[in-house]
Amino acid sequence: MANRSPIMNVMVRAADRAARGLKRDFGEVEQLQVSRKGPADFVSSADLKAEQVLREELGKARPDHGFLMEEAGAIAASGTRRWIVDPLDGTTNFLHGLPHFAISIALEEKGEILAGLVYDPVKEELFTAERGGGAYLNGRRLRVSGRERLADSLIGTGIPFMGAGEPEQFALELSQLMDQVSGVRRWGAASLDLAYVAAGRLDGYWERGLSPWDVAAGALLVREAGGMVSAIDGSAWQLAGDDILAANPSLQTPLSALLCGRKAATKAR
């Protein structure tokens, strides 16, 4: 079990406090106030309360750090570091009573992710990573899966929904992939998809139309668990980009090839 650094202790305490409210609200989801940000895009009072708690806790501990938050947006500060926060990743699951959602917190400095946390309060699974220090689940060291063949792999993704994304592009990517792998899963929480790649539960994951708070912590988890993170076309992943491909080292290149239509090279593997 790894000893937590002071900065990770700050992150864990903040997530734990925010999670108490989410668990309470999840048990009374029918009474929550919900507003619509866009087509099939919701924000609940649970999101807003959790975000406020995280801002208070993280800001109290590190007052010179800025924020990039899903609901509040960018908040500048005097220092060069900032927190990237999704207080409730999987809001639609949450509002439908599906127990699959998470708090995601990352610490970023000049485009580099220094620390990441993804916490599933229902399952009480805490995924943590610091750059150069490995990835952990409830204190146990994580490694990505060792599967080498696409035919044995289980891949996660996100599906475009009403008014968002590019359904035709997704349909093409899915058709190129689905007859080459053992299964494709859509769980509805990008941070947990990436955490599951880090834990070896998924062998890979791809999605488009993402924001930094969806993936900042999860990308570090995958890398610190020995996996690879890139854009879907195989180019370097950028925090400001909107797509991601994460997988174990054996499957990263074949998955990118398949998703980009380079089937012949992939089948020859």
ZIZI-V408618 format. One record per residue. N is the residue number from 0. RES is the residue in three letters. BURIAL is 1 if it has 24 or more other C-alpha atoms within 12 Angstrom, else 0. Layout:
n=N res=RES burial=BURIAL
n=N res=RES burial=BURIAL
This chain:
n=0 res=MET burial=0
n=1 res=ALA burial=0
n=2 res=ASN burial=0
n=3 res=ARG burial=0
n=4 res=SER burial=0
n=5 res=PRO burial=0
n=6 res=ILE burial=1
n=7 res=MET burial=1
n=8 res=ASN burial=0
n=9 res=VAL burial=1
n=10 res=MET burial=1
n=11 res=VAL burial=1
n=12 res=ARG burial=1
n=13 res=ALA burial=1
n=14 res=ALA burial=1
n=15 res=ASP burial=1
n=16 res=ARG burial=1
n=17 res=ALA burial=1
n=18 res=ALA burial=1
n=19 res=ARG burial=1
n=20 res=GLY burial=1
n=21 res=LEU burial=1
n=22 res=LYS burial=1
n=23 res=ARG burial=0
n=24 res=ASP burial=1
n=25 res=PHE burial=1
n=26 res=GLY burial=0
n=27 res=GLU burial=0
n=28 res=VAL burial=1
n=29 res=GLU burial=0
n=30 res=GLN burial=0
n=31 res=LEU burial=1
n=32 res=GLN burial=0
n=33 res=VAL burial=0
n=34 res=SER burial=0
n=35 res=ARG burial=0
n=36 res=LYS burial=0
n=37 res=GLY burial=0
n=38 res=PRO burial=0
n=39 res=ALA burial=0
n=40 res=ASP burial=0
n=41 res=PHE burial=1
n=42 res=VAL burial=1
n=43 res=SER burial=1
n=44 res=SER burial=1
n=45 res=ALA burial=1
n=46 res=ASP burial=1
n=47 res=LEU burial=1
n=48 res=LYS burial=1
n=49 res=ALA burial=1
n=50 res=GLU burial=1
n=51 res=GLN burial=1
n=52 res=VAL burial=1
n=53 res=LEU burial=1
n=54 res=ARG burial=1
n=55 res=GLU burial=1
n=56 res=GLU burial=1
n=57 res=LEU burial=1
n=58 res=GLY burial=1
n=59 res=LYS burial=0
n=60 res=ALA burial=0
n=61 res=ARG burial=1
n=62 res=PRO burial=0
n=63 res=ASP burial=0
n=64 res=HIS burial=1
n=65 res=GLY burial=1
n=66 res=PHE burial=1
n=67 res=LEU burial=1
n=68 res=MET burial=1
n=69 res=GLU burial=1
n=70 res=GLU burial=1
n=71 res=ALA burial=1
n=72 res=GLY burial=0
n=73 res=ALA burial=0
n=74 res=ILE burial=0
n=75 res=ALA burial=0
n=76 res=ALA burial=0
n=77 res=SER burial=0
n=78 res=GLY burial=0
n=79 res=THR burial=0
n=80 res=ARG burial=1
n=81 res=ARG burial=1
n=82 res=TRP burial=1
n=83 res=ILE burial=1
n=84 res=VAL burial=1
n=85 res=ASP burial=1
n=86 res=PRO burial=1
n=87 res=LEU burial=1
n=88 res=ASP burial=1
n=89 res=GLY burial=1
n=90 res=THR burial=1
n=91 res=THR burial=1
n=92 res=ASN burial=1
n=93 res=PHE burial=1
n=94 res=LEU burial=1
n=95 res=HIS burial=0
n=96 res=GLY burial=0
n=97 res=LEU burial=0
n=98 res=PRO burial=1
n=99 res=HIS burial=1
n=100 res=PHE burial=1
n=101 res=ALA burial=1
n=102 res=ILE burial=1
n=103 res=SER burial=1
n=104 res=ILE burial=1
n=105 res=ALA burial=1
n=106 res=LEU burial=1
n=107 res=GLU burial=1
n=108 res=GLU burial=0
n=109 res=LYS burial=0
n=110 res=GLY burial=0
n=111 res=GLU burial=1
n=112 res=ILE burial=1
n=113 res=LEU burial=1
n=114 res=ALA burial=1
n=115 res=GLY burial=1
n=116 res=LEU burial=1
n=117 res=VAL burial=1
n=118 res=TYR burial=1
n=119 res=ASP burial=1
n=120 res=PRO burial=1
n=121 res=VAL burial=1
n=122 res=LYS burial=0
n=123 res=GLU burial=0
n=124 res=GLU burial=1
n=125 res=LEU burial=1
n=126 res=PHE burial=1
n=127 res=THR burial=1
n=128 res=ALA burial=1
n=129 res=GLU burial=1
n=130 res=ARG burial=1
n=131 res=GLY burial=0
n=132 res=GLY burial=1
n=133 res=GLY burial=1
n=134 res=ALA burial=1
n=135 res=TYR burial=1
n=136 res=LEU burial=1
n=137 res=ASN burial=1
n=138 res=GLY burial=0
n=139 res=ARG burial=0
n=140 res=ARG burial=1
n=141 res=LEU burial=1
n=142 res=ARG burial=1
n=143 res=VAL burial=1
n=144 res=SER burial=1
n=145 res=GLY burial=1
n=146 res=ARG burial=1
n=147 res=GLU burial=0
n=148 res=ARG burial=1
n=149 res=LEU burial=1
n=150 res=ALA burial=0
n=151 res=ASP burial=0
n=152 res=SER burial=1
n=153 res=LEU burial=1
n=154 res=ILE burial=1
n=155 res=GLY burial=1
n=156 res=THR burial=1
n=157 res=GLY burial=1
n=158 res=ILE burial=1
n=159 res=PRO burial=1
n=160 res=PHE burial=0
n=161 res=MET burial=0
n=162 res=GLY burial=0
n=163 res=ALA burial=0
n=164 res=GLY burial=0
n=165 res=GLU burial=0
n=166 res=PRO burial=0
n=167 res=GLU burial=0
n=168 res=GLN burial=0
n=169 res=PHE burial=1
n=170 res=ALA burial=0
n=171 res=LEU burial=0
n=172 res=GLU burial=1
n=173 res=LEU burial=1
n=174 res=SER burial=0
n=175 res=GLN burial=1
n=176 res=LEU burial=1
n=177 res=MET burial=1
n=178 res=ASP burial=0
n=179 res=GLN burial=1
n=180 res=VAL burial=1
n=181 res=SER burial=0
n=182 res=GLY burial=0
n=183 res=VAL burial=1
n=184 res=ARG burial=1
n=185 res=ARG burial=1
n=186 res=TRP burial=1
n=187 res=GLY burial=1
n=188 res=ALA burial=1
n=189 res=ALA burial=1
n=190 res=SER burial=1
n=191 res=LEU burial=1
n=192 res=ASP burial=1
n=193 res=LEU burial=1
n=194 res=ALA burial=1
n=195 res=TYR burial=1
n=196 res=VAL burial=1
n=197 res=ALA burial=1
n=198 res=ALA burial=1
n=199 res=GLY burial=1
n=200 res=ARG burial=1
n=201 res=LEU burial=1
n=202 res=ASP burial=1
n=203 res=GLY burial=1
n=204 res=TYR burial=1
n=205 res=TRP burial=1
n=206 res=GLU burial=1
n=207 res=ARG burial=1
n=208 res=GLY burial=1
n=209 res=LEU burial=1
n=210 res=SER burial=1
n=211 res=PRO burial=1
n=212 res=TRP burial=1
n=213 res=ASP burial=1
n=214 res=VAL burial=1
n=215 res=ALA burial=1
n=216 res=ALA burial=1
n=217 res=GLY burial=1
n=218 res=ALA burial=1
n=219 res=LEU burial=1
n=220 res=LEU burial=1
n=221 res=VAL burial=1
n=222 res=ARG burial=1
n=223 res=GLU burial=1
n=224 res=ALA burial=1
n=225 res=GLY burial=1
n=226 res=GLY burial=1
n=227 res=MET burial=1
n=228 res=VAL burial=1
n=229 res=SER burial=1
n=230 res=ALA burial=1
n=231 res=ILE burial=1
n=232 res=ASP burial=1
n=233 res=GLY burial=1
n=234 res=SER burial=0
n=235 res=ALA burial=0
n=236 res=TRP burial=1
n=237 res=GLN burial=1
n=238 res=LEU burial=1
n=239 res=ALA burial=0
n=240 res=GLY burial=1
n=241 res=ASP burial=0
n=242 res=ASP burial=1
n=243 res=ILE burial=1
n=244 res=LEU burial=1
n=245 res=ALA burial=1
n=246 res=ALA burial=1
n=247 res=ASN burial=1
n=248 res=PRO burial=1
n=249 res=SER burial=1
n=250 res=LEU burial=1
n=251 res=GLN burial=1
n=252 res=THR burial=1
n=253 res=PRO burial=1
n=254 res=LEU burial=1
n=255 res=SER burial=1
n=256 res=ALA burial=1
n=257 res=LEU burial=1
n=258 res=LEU burial=1
n=259 res=CYS burial=1
n=260 res=GLY burial=0
n=261 res=ARG burial=0
n=262 res=LYS burial=0
n=263 res=ALA burial=0
n=264 res=ALA burial=0
n=265 res=THR burial=1
n=266 res=LYS burial=0
n=267 res=ALA burial=0
n=268 res=ARG burial=0
